[in-house]
Each structure stands twice: as structure tokens, then as C-alpha cells.
């Protein structure tokens, strides 16, 4: 992937879970807790496969079927959301997120969120992390027909921001998310690393590079300045 021209960049789009806020760790803990109630050992590699997808759009069904859980899809989703609400009292932005948002606003660069999480749940998390009201456009999992890795979320976000794919940078932390942005034609996709993903898989999926915060954000700020 060739390096984009910084002068062309008019928008930066963020995934939410694992990029803006450190919620992937909570989800992994929640799934382990739920599965222990059913006497099932939850495999972390399945969590990695599901990252960036939506429980309401087939993710829950896939988990229940794979492990033969004695619970219906809607009850499973409700259980996940209830546990998340219980455990996310100290939800915070990832390191340097607030700073990069502030700097990008000073540069008059449009800001977007493209998350597979449904609107009601996403807004709760953004509010807890004090990130509400900072973005020019937000697209949620229930705003589009197909969730990540399909490109619908990013196509819609580009449309609402009124920019094209060559004018945008995306921050993603999952393979499904990177594939979604690639499918939307976005060329500059930056992988955000944490303890539950790896640079190789993100780059193979189409990310330009991958690093941990704060450097991943600071590197883009230097590039755009």
C-alpha cells in the first residue's frame, strides 16, 4: 500500500471498541464469565474471529451454535450487555485519544466513528468515556444492513462526512474492521494494537502499519502537521 498524500486528508474515522475506548478486554472477560456458567471453556481465538462483528447481526448466533449453549440468542445478547454495564464503570479512552481528537479538530479535519456496536450501547460507552459530542458523524451497527467485515459501515461514514476514500484515514484494531475499510476503498488504514491483537494479522488484512497507543496516534499527527 502506498503512502497517502497528507494534504489530501480531510477526515479521520475511528473504530470504537479497542481504538477509542479500551473495551475489548472487558468483552473477553465477559465471555469467559458467561461460558463458565455453562461449563464451557471459551477459546480466545474465537473472540479474535468475532472482533469487529455485531452480536445482534449473527455474532451471538455463531457463538451459541459453535458451543451448543443452552440459551436463546436474545437472552445471550441481553446477558452480555448487562454484564458490560456492570463491569464498565471505569471505562476510559485509550491513551492519547483525547489529545489526537483535539489536535485534529484544530486542523479542521472531520472526525467520524464507524462501529459495529448498536447505537444504544455505543452511546452509553462513549458517554462513560467522555467522548460524546466530539464527532462530525457516527455510524453504528444498526445503521447499515451488513456489519463488518462488509464495507457498508465505512461507505456510509464516508457519505455522511462528505469525503471520498482517498481523503480519509481509518484507525482499526480488528481484522474484520480492516477488511471493512479496505472494501470501502479506503487506502490509509492504521492498525491500533493492544494485548489481544497483533500487527501481522492487521497488516495482512490491509493495514498500512500497526502500533500501540500513544505512538500510533502521535505518528499520524506528525504526518498530518
ZAVEXBA-906763 format. One line per field, with one value per residue (C-alpha): residue number from 1; x, y, z. Coordinates in pm, 1 decimal. Example, Ala and Ser with C-alpha at 12.3 -4.5 7.8 and 13.67 -1.06 7.14 Angstrom:
BEGIN
num c(1;2) .
px c(1230.0;1367.0) .
py c(-450.0;-106.0) .
pz c(780.0;714.0) .
***
This chain:
BEGIN
num c(1;2;3;4;5;6;7;8;9;10;11;12;13;14;15;16;17;18;19;20;21;22;23;24;25;26;27;28;29;30;31;32;33;34;35;36;37;38;39;40;41;42;43;44;45;46;47;48;49;50;51;52;53;54;55;56;57;58;59;60;61;62;63;64;65;66;67;68;69;70;71;72;73;74;75;76;77;78;79;80;81;82;83;84;85;86;87;88;89;90;91;92;93;94;95;96;97;98;99;100;101;102;103;104;105;106;107;108;109;110;111;112;113;114;115;116;117;118;119;120;121;122;123;124;125;126;127;128;129;130;131;132;133;134;135;136;137;138;139;140;141;142;143;144;145;146;147;148;149;150;151;152;153;154;155;156;157;158;159;160;161;162;163;164;165;166;167;168;169;170;171;172;173;174;175;176;177;178;179;180;181;182;183;184;185;186;187;188;189;190;191;192;193;194;195;196;197;198;199;200;201;202;203;204;205;206;207;208;209;210;211;212;213;214;215;216;217;218;219;220;221;222;223;224;225) .
px c(0.0;144.4;172.1;-116.7;-64.0;-120.1;-254.6;-545.5;-666.4;-997.2;-1131.9;-1020.1;-1252.7;-1219.7;-1349.2;-1479.7;-1410.4;-1035.7;-948.7;-1127.3;-1201.2;-1039.4;-1343.5;-1208.8;-1055.0;-1395.8;-1563.7;-1310.4;-1364.0;-1742.3;-1738.4;-1517.7;-1757.1;-2066.3;-1912.2;-1802.7;-2171.2;-2238.1;-1930.4;-1768.2;-1410.4;-1424.3;-1142.9;-972.6;-920.1;-1298.8;-1309.6;-1046.6;-1260.8;-1563.8;-1383.8;-1541.0;-1865.6;-2205.1;-2378.1;-2713.4;-2608.6;-2516.5;-2228.3;-2437.8;-2592.1;-2245.6;-2123.5;-2432.7;-2419.8;-2046.1;-2053.5;-2405.0;-2505.3;-2848.0;-2965.2;-3152.0;-2992.0;-3178.2;-3115.0;-2743.9;-2722.4;-2906.1;-2670.4;-2363.2;-2498.6;-2596.8;-2250.2;-2084.8;-2293.2;-2195.0;-1821.0;-1764.9;-1794.5;-1437.5;-1435.8;-1176.3;-1045.5;-733.0;-408.0;-378.0;-724.8;-849.6;-533.4;-548.3;-916.3;-837.8;-544.9;-738.7;-1019.9;-767.5;-656.8;-1022.8;-1018.0;-1358.0;-1395.6;-1605.9;-1686.8;-1764.2;-1857.0;-2037.4;-2190.8;-2557.9;-2634.0;-2786.9;-2491.0;-2226.9;-2358.3;-2351.8;-1984.7;-1884.3;-2062.8;-1883.9;-1551.8;-1640.6;-1621.4;-1976.7;-2031.7;-1681.5;-1750.1;-1894.5;-2059.1;-2115.0;-2232.6;-2348.4;-2408.6;-2784.3;-2748.3;-2646.6;-2768.6;-2440.9;-2179.8;-1800.8;-1620.0;-1866.3;-1785.4;-2130.1;-2033.4;-1737.2;-1920.1;-2196.4;-1949.8;-1770.1;-2105.8;-2211.9;-1874.2;-1895.3;-1543.3;-1410.3;-1199.2;-872.3;-933.8;-968.0;-759.8;-907.6;-796.2;-892.7;-794.1;-956.8;-906.7;-1280.2;-1263.5;-960.9;-1130.0;-1439.8;-1238.2;-1047.1;-1376.6;-1493.0;-1189.0;-1001.5;-626.2;-483.1;-586.0;-387.0;-381.0;-419.6;-253.6;-345.6;-284.8;-547.5;-441.3;-120.0;40.8;93.9;-275.3;-382.3;-119.7;-204.1;-569.1;-469.0;-343.8;-64.0;113.8;17.6;138.2;19.1;-105.5;14.3;267.5;13.6;-184.0;116.9;271.0;-37.0;-47.6;314.0;231.2;-64.9;102.7) .
py c(0.0;336.8;625.3;872.5;1243.5;1418.1;1728.3;1520.7;1405.6;1564.9;1308.9;1059.9;773.1;570.3;228.6;242.9;-72.2;-124.8;201.1;489.4;300.6;0.6;-227.4;-538.8;-653.8;-627.1;-829.9;-1109.4;-1122.3;-1116.1;-1408.6;-1612.9;-1538.5;-1635.3;-1954.1;-2063.4;-2059.4;-2314.4;-2521.6;-2440.1;-2329.3;-2019.8;-2013.6;-1677.2;-1744.3;-1738.0;-1397.2;-1280.6;-1408.3;-1219.9;-890.0;-614.7;-805.3;-743.8;-975.2;-860.3;-937.5;-1303.3;-1295.1;-1427.8;-1695.6;-1809.6;-1842.0;-2028.5;-2273.8;-2337.7;-2422.7;-2565.8;-2321.5;-2375.7;-2016.2;-1831.7;-1556.8;-1263.6;-1379.8;-1419.3;-1066.1;-924.4;-1110.5;-969.1;-612.7;-645.8;-770.1;-496.8;-234.1;-384.8;-406.4;-89.2;164.3;287.2;281.7;526.0;642.9;472.4;657.6;984.7;957.8;1284.5;1462.2;1343.0;1438.6;1787.9;1832.6;1705.0;1948.3;2233.8;2117.9;2133.1;1762.4;1592.9;1316.2;1002.2;686.0;358.9;86.6;-245.4;-184.6;-85.4;282.4;248.9;55.5;260.7;592.2;456.7;366.5;690.5;884.2;688.9;761.6;1133.0;1110.6;1206.6;1514.4;1518.3;1363.9;1502.4;1171.7;836.9;518.3;226.0;-141.2;-92.7;188.6;-47.0;-375.8;-565.2;-530.7;-561.6;-719.9;-596.1;-238.5;-86.1;94.3;273.9;351.9;514.8;704.2;846.1;950.7;1130.6;1304.5;1407.5;1286.5;1017.5;715.6;883.3;1171.1;957.0;779.9;492.8;361.3;-5.8;-281.5;-591.0;-789.9;-764.4;-388.1;-352.5;-567.0;-348.4;-30.8;-196.2;-299.9;62.5;162.6;338.9;324.3;455.2;215.7;224.8;-72.8;6.0;-261.2;-390.9;-712.3;-903.5;-849.4;-844.9;-632.1;-914.0;-1006.0;-640.9;-566.7;-883.9;-771.5;-436.2;-200.9;37.6;-20.9;-111.2;24.9;70.8;400.0;663.4;630.4;512.4;835.5;1065.3;928.1;1026.9;1370.5;1430.6;1315.4;1549.2;1851.1) .
pz c(0.0;-99.0;144.4;101.4;42.4;377.4;201.4;67.9;410.2;510.6;758.0;1020.7;1110.3;1430.2;1522.5;1879.8;2083.3;2118.2;1938.9;2109.7;2430.8;2597.4;2588.0;2412.5;2741.9;2908.8;2635.6;2665.7;3043.3;2994.7;2752.3;2983.6;3271.5;3071.0;2938.8;3284.2;3386.3;3112.5;3199.5;2865.1;2806.1;2587.1;2332.0;2282.9;1912.7;1861.8;2028.2;1779.3;1490.6;1622.4;1691.1;1485.1;1428.8;1591.8;1837.7;1702.5;1343.9;1380.4;1628.2;1917.0;1696.3;1586.7;1946.0;2065.2;1773.6;1794.0;2163.8;2192.9;2465.2;2619.5;2578.1;2305.7;2100.8;2257.2;2613.6;2534.3;2393.4;2695.9;2931.0;2754.2;2768.2;3136.3;3232.6;3026.7;3206.6;3540.9;3467.5;3265.6;3548.0;3492.4;3111.6;2978.9;2640.6;2515.8;2572.6;2377.8;2220.0;2369.7;2257.8;1897.5;1872.4;1999.3;1760.9;1459.7;1535.9;1537.4;1192.0;1076.0;990.9;1007.2;1264.8;1231.0;1424.4;1245.1;1493.7;1465.7;1808.7;1801.6;1865.3;2212.4;2352.7;2168.5;2300.1;2656.8;2620.7;2454.0;2728.6;3002.4;2831.7;2794.5;2414.6;2319.6;2106.1;1958.1;1618.0;1296.8;1209.5;1380.2;1208.4;1421.8;1359.8;1334.4;1079.4;799.2;655.5;690.1;962.9;939.1;752.9;488.1;381.6;446.6;769.7;613.7;291.0;494.7;714.5;409.2;268.8;586.8;621.5;253.4;174.8;-57.0;28.9;-79.5;162.2;474.4;737.2;940.9;1280.3;1333.1;1574.5;1419.8;1101.7;1027.7;1068.5;841.4;575.9;600.6;537.8;252.2;94.9;110.6;-94.1;187.9;129.8;457.6;735.5;1059.2;1294.6;1665.1;1876.9;2221.7;2415.2;2217.0;1855.4;1652.5;1383.3;1135.1;1100.2;1067.7;804.1;610.9;611.5;459.2;732.1;631.0;964.7;1323.3;1656.7;2013.6;2156.5;2210.8;1927.6;1669.8;1715.7;1755.1;1436.2;1235.4;1399.4;1295.1;944.1;912.2;1072.5) .
***
